[in-house]
Amino acid sequence: MAAAARKAPKRAKSDNKPKSAPKTPAPASFSKEQELAAYDAMLLIRRFEEKAGQLYGMGFIGGFCHLYIGQEAVVTGMQMALKEGDQVITGYRDHGHMLATGMEPRGVMAELTGRRGGYSHGKGGSMHMFSKEKNFYGGHGIVGAQVPLGTGLAFANIYRGNDNVSVAYFGDGAANQGQVYESFNMASLWKLPVIYVIENNRYAMGTAVSRSSAETVFAHRGLSFRIPGIQVDGMDVRAVKAAADLATEWCRSGEGPIILEMQTYRYRGHSMSDPAKYRSKDEVQKMRSEHDPIEQVKKRLIDKKWASEEDLKAMDKKVRDIVADATDFAQSDAEPDASELWTDIVH
């Protein structure tokens, strides 16, 4: 006998006195273990992306390739606040998110080079990788497409009656897409447990936000839908972790969606084909020297005598070895057989 159909979530009753919007919390106070874990996670993303850039330049990676260098603190801090079962979905600047969720560097790099051992068997490339085991739902090449999908993941959580949270990442450019606001409306109506993380790296695909957006405070983008938002220093992993703790608690307690505007910065161009001539080299260097997320953690570790320069060099070597192993695998693994053209097709 078929199971009785479950009812969709009821529309939340309109409340003229919504719960007061949360304020940006102070950065979290990290223990030695947390600082070291954050350093290790961000360093893996940085070294992996540097190698991906090299492989692209050598012709081993084809198609589009968008690097996450500079933005590592965002996904690292968010992951530190999530629990087993929480879902993650993002756009096409996605390699860092894959690594942060625990996906294997070998599988990610092999997908970049189009090999059988890649997460999409060599058919998806840089922008289209998934891992059901790690609750990572892509990797999407269409600007803003992940936002309604991430909202749907939150709907599924309500439908199933669990307390999982969906985290939907998108950028300042995607924040101007219409489907984003359709998603906001439904998420607010049904109080869906979704965290909208807007990674504001200032330039979208190459246009400064001041030239492309009428509302440049992206934390305010949900106000007409009664979705609160806060601005976060996306270059400080402790600030991200504190905001993520607040947001997950907000969602799990039934308050509905929330927006976290992560004020971050990408050091490279929009993609590997972008020379980034719309900003000065001095601007990029200033961000690197004053706000680099990895260097901030390194300084705290050394200042507090939680790690020495030699300790951190050893960590860097270990990370480089992992990336080198992934690179070797991605260059030696076989390309997919032609029969793969007919697999994983939904009719």
N, C-alpha and C positions, 0 to 999 in steps of 0.2 A: 504494500500500500504506500502510495506516495506521501511524503511528509507534507504536512499542512504548510501552505505558503505563509511566509512571514510578512508582516506589514512593513511598509516603508516608514521611515521616521516621520513623525508628525511635525508640521510646521510649528516652530517655537512661538509661543504667545508673545504678541507685541508688548514690550515693556517700555513705557515712557521714561523709566528711570533705570537705564542699563547700569550694570556694575561699573564703578569708576575705573577708568583706564589705568593700566599699570604704568609705573614709571621705570625709566631705565635704571637697572640696579647697579650698584658698585661692582667693580671687577671681583671675581671669586678669589678667595685666598687659597692658593695651591700648596699642597704638600710637596715634599721632595719627589715622591713617586709620581704625582700628577705632572709636575714640571718635566720630569724625565720622559714620561709617556707622551706628553704633548710634543716635546722636542723630537723624539724618535718618529712620531707619526708625521709631523710636518716635514722633517728631513727626508723621509722616504718619498713623499709627494714631490718635493723640490728636486731631488736627484733623479727621480723617475722622469719628471717632465723635462729636465735638462737633457737627458739621454734621448727622449722621444724627439726633441727638437733636433738633435744631432742626426738621428736616423732619418728624419724627414728630409734634412738637407742632403743626405747621402742617397736618397731615393728609395729607401727601404719602406717608407710609409707613404702611401698615396692618398689622394683626396684631401679633404679638409682636416686640419689638426689645430685645436685650440688649447693652448697651454694655461695651466692654473698657477703659474709662478707668481708669487706675491700675495695670493689669496688663501694660502694654506690654513690660516688660523680659523677661517670661517667654518669649513666642514669639520676640522679637527675639534673645535670647541663644541659644535653641535653634537657630534657623535658621542662626546663624553657625557652628555645628558640623556641620551636615548637608552632604551632597554630592548631586550630581545622581543621581536615582533613588530617594533616600530618600522615604518616604511620610509624609504628615501627615493626621491625622483628628481631629476634635474634636466638641464638642457644639453648642449653639445660641448661645453667646457667641463667635461665630466670625469676625466681620469682620476683626479684627486678624490672625488666622491667615491669612486669604486674602491680605491685603495683604503680610504678611511672606513668603509663599511666592512673591510676584511677580505675583499676579493683578492685572489692571488696575483702578484705582479707578473708571473709567467703568463697567465691567461689573458691579462689585460694587454701586455706588450705583444703577445702573439696575435691578438685581434687587430692591433694597430698595423701589424705587418701582413695581415690577411692569411693567417695560417690555421691549420686544422685545430690546433690546441687552444685557439682563442675562444672567448666566452660565447661568441656567436658563430663559432666554427669557421671563422675567416670571412664571413659574409656581411658583417655589420660595420666593421672598421671603427674608427675613432668615436663616432657619434652614436653608435647603436650597440650597446652592450647591456646585458641584463644578468641578474643572479637572483633567482627565486629563493635560494638557500640563504642569501644575505639580505633578503628583502630590499634589493636594489632594482628598481623598475625603469632604469634608463636615465640617461643617454637618449636624447631626442633631437633630431636635426631641424625640426620646424620650430621657429621662434614662438615661444609661449605655449606650445602644445602640451608640455608637461604639466601645466597648471590645472586644467580641467581633469587630467588623468590623476594627478595627486589628490585633487578634491574627491574624485571617485574612490580612491583608496580610503579616504577618511569616511566616505559614505558606507563603504564595505565594513569598516570597523564598527560603526553604529549598528548596521544591519545584523552583524554577527554578535553584537553585545559584548565585545571585548573592550579593553581600555587602551588599545594601541593608538599611537599618534602618527599621522602622515606628515612628512616634511617635504614641501615642494619648493625647490630652489629655482629662481629665475633672476635675470639681470635687469638693470635699469632700462635697457632697450625693450626687453620683452614686457616690461611694466606698462607699456603704452598699447598693448594688444587688447582687442575687444574681448576675446575669450577669457582673459584674466578677470574682467569685471563681471562677466556672466558667472564665473566660478565663485567670485566673492559673494554675489547675491545668494546663490544656492547654499554656500557654506554658512552664511549668516542666518538664513531662514531656518536651516535645520540644525544649527549649532554643531557643525561638523568639527571633529578634532584634527584640524590641519594647521600647521605652522607654515606660513608663507615667508620664505627667506628671500628677500630681495638683495642680491649681491650687487650693490651699487659701486662699480669700479670706475664710474665717472664718464666713460666714453662709449658705452654700448658697442656698436660695430665701427665706431670711428668718429662719432659726433658728440661733442660735450653736452651733458644733460641740460645746461643752461640754454642751449640752442635748440633742443628737441623736446623739452618737457615744460609744460606750463606750471606744473606743480613739481618742484624739485626736492621737496621733502617726501620721500617715498613712504615713510612711515605713516603719512596722512592719506595715502591712496585708498584706504578702506573706510574712511570716516563716514561717507554717505551710505555705507552698508552696515554701519555700526560695528565695524571691525577695528579694534584698537591696534595701535602700532607704536613701536619704540625704535629710536636710532641707537645703533651699537657701534663701538669702535671695532670694526672687523679686522684690524691689524693686531689686536691684543687677544690672544686665545682665552685669557681669564675673563675678559669682558664678554666674549662670545659665550663661554660656559655659563656665566651668571644669567645672561639673557635667555639661554636655552633652558636652564632650570626653571626660570619663571614661566616661559612659554609652555613647556611640557606640563607643568602643574596647572596652568590656566586651561589647557585642553583636556587634561584627564579629569579635572573637576567639573566638566560639563559646561564651561563658559563659551565654548565654540572656538572659531578661528582667531588667529592673531598674526600680525605682521611684524617681522623683525627686519629692519633696514640695516644691513651690514655695510658700513662705510669702509670700503676696501680699495684695492688698487692692483691692477695687473701690470707687471713689468714689461711683458712682451706685447706685441701687436694683438689685435683681435684674433687673428689666426696667423699661421705661419706665412701667409702671403701678404700680410699687412705690414708695411714699413713704419706705421705709426708716426707719420710726419705731422700730425695734428697736435702734437705736444712736444715740448722741448726736452732735450736730453738732461738738462739741469733739473727739470721737474721730476723726472724718473729717478735720477741720482739722489735727490733730496729725500724722496720717499724711501729709497733703499737704505740710506744712511741714518735716517731718523726714525723710521717706523717699521723696519723689516720685522715680521712676526717671529721668525726663527732667531734672529739676533737678540731680540728682547728676552726670549726665554734663556738663551745662552748666557746673557749678561747676569740675569737673576741667579742662575745656577752657580756661576763663578763667584758672584758677590756674596752669596750666602754660604759659599764653600760646600755646596752640595755636589759639586763635580769639578774636576780640574780640567785644564786644557787637554791634557792627555786622555782623560776619560771621554771627553767629547769627540776627540779625534778618533778614538777607538769605535765610538758609536757611528761616526761618519763612515769609517772603513767598513763596518758591518753592513750598513745601508748600501754603500756602493757595491759591495759584493752581491747583495740581493738583486740589485738592479742589473749588474753585469750578468748574473745567472739568467735573469729574465730576458736580457738582450740576446744572449747566446741561444737560448731556447727559441726565441721569436725569429731568429735568422736561420736556424737549422731545421725547424719543424716543417713538415710537408705542407704544401698548399692543398686546399680542399679539392676533393674529387669533383668532377663535373656533375656527378649524381646529386651533389649537395644542392644544386639548383632546384630540386624538387622536394626538398625536405623542409619541415617547419612552415608549411604553407597552410593557412586557414581558408577553407572554402566557404 
